[in-house]
Amino acid sequence: MWTGDRRATSPTSRPPTLDFGVRDLVRLNPVPAGSHRVAIRAGLSVAVPLLTVIALDRTPWAVYAAFGAFTSLYGRNRVHVPRAVMQASAGVALVTCVVLGAAVSASGAGPWTRVLVAVAVAGAGSMVSTVLDWHPPGPLFLIFAFGTVAATHASWSDVPVALAVSAASAAFALVVGNVGAVVARIARQPHAALVSPWSPDPLRYMVAVGVAGAVATSAGLGHSWWAMVAAAAPLSVRGRAHQALRAGHRIAGTILGLLTSIPLLLLGLDPVPLVLVVVALQIVTELLVGRNYGLALLFITPMALLMGQLGASQSAPDLVLDRGVETVIGAVVAIALLAMENRRAHQW
């Protein structure tokens, strides 16, 4: 694994290459312990808030509820207090990004302003993730939350709504994620020690997200945050070889995932069945993401596109095209950054 130290390039420890093959793309990792519990918690955390806003006839609030529910995705490898602490901190960060996105939307800011704010979110999110040792690491979900909400139509009166709905959803996810530890009296784990935020990661995220967002915005694409998320995704794993593989997974998995998305989008599902499909996709995603990221993207892709349909229905062909093109843009930007770093490491 690359350490960023010049000693890593000594004759006895050459920098890793970025090469990977088809076998690497399709390899299945062992089933992570407790995956079924994580999947059930994630599905429940998404289902209840989304069905609640639909029952209240406030479907446009679904985007706020969905990103608050992403709190459940953190801390799967922790139990008891450490999981609660990690999920609480991630929940606060997600709610902050939702509110920030609503405020940027209400201000009428243009696409370039949204890109600049997303770059700041990437840098700050990376630092917080490093300090608090989040799992999954990195600012990916924060960028996704900010970018999606910032691109929706919102007024200033929607900002407190975004705060209330996303915070309630995050709080529910926190309860769901930790009630089992209270009931079962799971053995306590020691708190993770805080680490220094000063590392190359925030700058790497900011460069990748900024370049991807700039390319997508310059091309006039309608969902530039998808390119930014795709650029950030490979950087969330350790080691340049693994990061390059993650970028390959992102491209291949998304393109194949678009094939599973098309029939679901064309069904024109009503809100309740749409949410039930999203929940099923979320559960399957959590069962697969630890085994093969590319395989999980066959379910992540339609889930993300269907969630976008809750707030405002969009043209299926346009969604599919934007998702495919912007994912390739973001992943290629990440690969280019990794190649530059790898070349510099070899020159050292």
GIGI-V570668 format. One record per run of one state. SS is the DSSP state (2 for helix, 1 for strand, 0 for the rest). FROM is the first residue (numbers start at 1). TO is the last residue. If there is no record, write none. Layout:
# GIGI-V570668
ss:SS from:FROM to:TO
ss:SS from:FROM to:TO
This chain:
# GIGI-V570668
ss:0 from:1 to:5
ss:2 from:6 to:9
ss:0 from:10 to:21
ss:2 from:22 to:26
ss:0 from:27 to:34
ss:2 from:35 to:55
ss:0 from:56 to:58
ss:2 from:59 to:73
ss:0 from:74 to:79
ss:2 from:80 to:106
ss:0 from:107 to:110
ss:2 from:111 to:132
ss:0 from:133 to:139
ss:2 from:140 to:150
ss:0 from:151 to:155
ss:2 from:156 to:184
ss:0 from:185 to:200
ss:2 from:201 to:218
ss:0 from:219 to:223
ss:2 from:224 to:236
ss:0 from:237 to:239
ss:2 from:240 to:266
ss:0 from:267 to:270
ss:2 from:271 to:288
ss:0 from:289 to:292
ss:2 from:293 to:311
ss:0 from:312 to:315
ss:2 from:316 to:347
ss:0 from:348 to:348
